[in-house]
Amino acid sequence: MSDVAAVEQFVKKYQALKSEIAKVIIGQDEVVNQILISIFSGGHSLLIGVPGLAKTLMVNTIAQALGLDFKRIQFTPDLMPSDILGSEILDENRQFKFIKGPIFANIILADEINRTPPKTQAALLEAMQERAVTVAGHHYKLNLPYFVLATQNPIEQEGTYPLPEAQLDRFMFAINLEYPSFAEEVEVVKATTTDVAKTVNALFTAQEIIDFQNLIRRIPVADNVIEYAVGMVGKTRPNASIASDLVKEFVDWGAGPRASQNLILAAKTHSAIHGKFSPDIENVQAVATGILRHRIIKNYKAEAEGVTDEQIIKSLF
């Protein structure tokens, strides 16, 4: 099949996937879009939202619709790296045997990732970056496709371990979840307080998802679009000559080269789901907020004056 036909097939499958997810998830259209763009781009996502916004249900539903194996890890202050990676035990023949931990699944929901100490966060980091883990000197490959979706509660900050910038940078998207609208909340209550159970059908196989991820990487990008993305990321660095006035005044640290890579990959996926065979500047702008939000470190002045990440990112367009 040619790549053009493959993109057309991808658009159809993507629309069917959205319809399948919408059976269970009401509203949150932009959030679902960003999660799916992240999956098909081969990236990970960080979901930031207060409790009760159906984060776990959303990830579970997406995993079912994609036909992927799903595991949820509840991060707590006493969670050890071996609790997520697995450990070696002595079997009845006095041989060491490796028991796999919950990290060995296609989609991992790392619930409240900032509740666990840095040592355990670092164990997840290797899995995210290398698609493999090392336990007792042995290297174990993880099943592909592999996708980590971490959640973070923005309000309760006592007893938490904020993710270091290096770890935040490993997430392709940081996605803010907002409260549903009045009409959406009415629909949620109607749908979830009866005995009718919705079934979600698996529309993909793991290999199909890998094939679509490879297709996205083959999509050509014009030089001017790459230059635009790299220029946008360069403008987030306050000591750069091209930095915007807002950045110079309110930003301590800007985004690194991984942001430029992610902008182009996500723009490719964004163009493909809309049936285009190459991304343009509008596609880069459409994915920019979720990709740059967690990579721009604001200063105290920005916090004091209430300057938002979105305002700073819009100033870069």
N, C-alpha and C positions, 0 to 999 in steps of 0.2 A: 504494500500500500504506500502511495506517495505521502509526503509530509502534508501536502495541502488537504488530501482526503482525510488524513489522520486528525488534522486540526478540526475539520468539519465534524468528524465523528466525536471528537472531544467535546465540542460545543453541545451536541445532542445529549451525550452522557452526563455532562455537567448540569444541564437543565433538569434532567430526570433525577439526578442526585439531589438538587435543591428541593424539588417537589417531594421527594421521599423524606428528607429531613424536616420539611415544613409540616408533615403529618403530626409530628410531636412537638417541634419547637415553633412557638408562635412569635412572630416578629423577629427581632435581632438579626435582620437580613444582612446588614453590613458586617456584623461580627462573624456570622457563618461564612460570608464571602472571604473575609481575611484569613480565617482558619483554613479554608479549602485552598486559597492561593498559596498559603504557606506550605501545605502538604504537597501540592503538585510542584512547588518550587524546590522541595526537599529541605525546607527549613523547620524551625521550631517556633512556638508562640507562647507568650506570657499573657494570661488573662488577668486583668486588674478590675475587681469589682467587689461590692459588699456581699455578705452571705445571702443566699436565697434567690439568686438570679439564674438558677438552673445551669450553672457552669458544668457540673458533673453530668447532668442529663444531656446537655448539648454534646459533650465530648463522646459520651456513650452512644448517642444516636448517630453521630457522624461515623464512629467506628463501625457500627452495625451496617450502615448504608454503604460503607466502603468495603465491607466484607473482611475487616481486619480484626486481629486479636487485640483485646483491650484490657489493660490492668490499671487499677487505681492505687496509688500509694498515698496514704495520709501522713504527711510530714509532721513530726512531733519533736520536742526538744530532746527526747531520749532515743531517737532513731539512729541506729549505727549504719555505717556503709554496708556491712554484711547483710543487714536487714533488707536492703534493696538489691544488692548485687548477687547474693547467694553465698554459700559457704561450703567448705569441704568437711565431710564427716567420715568417720571410720565405719565401713560396712561390716557385715557378719564375717567376711573373709579377711578382716583386718587390712583392707585396702582403702585408700582414700577415694572418696566418691564425691563429685561436685553436685550439690543440690542448687538448681537455678533459683534466683530470686525473682521478684515481680518485674524487674527491669527487662526481662526477656519476653517482650510482647511487641506488637507492631506500633500500638499507640499507648503511651504512658500518660496518665493524668497525675502530675505531681501536685497534689492538693496542699495549698498553703506552704509553698516551698520556703518562705522566709521564717517559718517556725523551727527549722532544723539547723543544727550547728554547721559551720563552714566545712568541716571534715566530710559530712554526709552530702552537702551541696556539691563538693568537689568530685565525689564519686559519680554523681549524676552528670557532671560536666564532661568527664571522659567519655561516657556513653553517648552524650549528645554530639560531641565533636568527632570522635573516632569511629562511631557505630560499632564499638567493641569495648569489652571490659577486661581488666586484669585482676585475677584473684589468685593469691598464693603463687605468684610467678607464672601462672598460666593465662594465655590470651584466649578469650572467647569472643567470637564474632556474634553480633546481634542479627536477628532476622530483618531483612529489608522488605518493604519500606519501613523506616523507623522514624517516629515522630514523638517529640515530648511537648505536652501542653501543660504548662505550670500555671497555678493560680496564686494570687496574692490578694490579701484583704487590705485595702488602703487605709482603714481607720484604726484598727487595733495594732498599735506599734510596740506596746510593752511586751517584753519577753520575746522579741523577734530578732532575727539576724539578717539585716538588709543584704540583698544580693550585691556582691562587689561588681564594679563596672565591667570587669573582664567577663564575668558570668552573664551579666545583662546583655553584653554584646553578642553572646552566642545565640540569643533569640532573634529570629528574623523580624517578628512583629511583637509589639506590646499593644494589646487591644483593651480599650476601656469599655467595660460593660455598664450601660446606664439602666435606670429603672424603666420598665415598660410604660407605654402610654396608657391612659385610662381605658381606651377601647381594647388594647392588647391584654391588659390585666383582666378585664371582664372575660375575654376569650379563654385566657389561661385558667381562670377559676371554673368556668363552665366545663372545660375539657378535662380537668384533673379531679373533679369531685363526683364523678360518676363511676360505674363499674365497667365502662367500655375501655378495653385495652387496645392501643394502637400497635400494629406490628410493622416493623421496618424491614424492608427486603434488602438483601445485599446485592448491589448493582455492579460491583467490580471484583476482580481477583487481585491478589497481591502483585502478580506479574503484570497485569494491565496497568496498575498504578505506576509501577517502575517504568513501563514502556512510555506512559504519558510524561513522566518526569524527564525521561531521556529526550522525548519529542520537544519539550519546552526548551531544553538546553540547545537543541539544534536550530531553534528559531533565530533567524538573522536579525541583527540590530544595526541601524545606521550609526556611523561615527558621531554625527551631531547629537544623537540621543544619549550615547555613552558620555560624550563630553558634557552634556547638560546635567546628567546625573552626578558625575564627578565634581562638576562646578558647584552644584547644589550642596553636596557634602562638604566641599572646601569652604563654602560660605558659613558653615556652622562653627568654624574654628576661629575664636576671637582674635588670635594673633595673625591671621591670614590677611593679605592686602585686600582680598575680595569680600571679606566678612561684611555683613550688613550692619547698619548702625545699631539695630536692636540687639544683634549678637554681641557686638563689642561692649555694649552697656550691661547686658544681663546674663551673659554666658561665661562660665568658668572654663569648661572643656567642651570641645565639639566631637563630632562623630569620626570614626576611623575608616580605613579602606573597606572593611567588611560591609559598612553601610552602602558604599557605592556598588559592591557586588550584589548585595541583596536588592537594592533598588532596581537594577537591571533584570535580575532573575524574576522578581515579583512583577515587574512591568511586562515581561514576556508572557507570564501566566495570565495577567490581567488582559492583555491584548488577545490571547488565545481564547479565553472564555467568552470574549465578545466577537469571535469569528474573524479576527484580524491576523494576518500572517507575519506582521512585524510590529513591534511597539513604537509609539511616538511619544512626544513630550507629555501629552495629556495622560498617557498610561503611567508615566513616571510620577506625575503629580498626584494621580489617584491613589498611589500606594505609599506616598512619601510620609504622611503623618504617622502611620503605624510603624514605619521602619525607623524614623528618626526620633520619635517621642522619647524613648528610653536611652538614647545615645547622647542627648544634649544635657549637660549638667549645668543647671542654672545657679547663679550666685545669690547671696542673701538679699541683694537689692531687688532681684526679680521676685523673690518670695514676698518681700515686704510690700512691693507695689502691686502684687497680684498678677504679674505677667505670666500668661499660660504658655505651655509648650506649643500649642496650636498657633498662637499669635506669632511666635518666633519662627515656626516652620513656614507659615503663610508668607512671612517677609522674605523668604528665600526664593519664591517662585519667580 
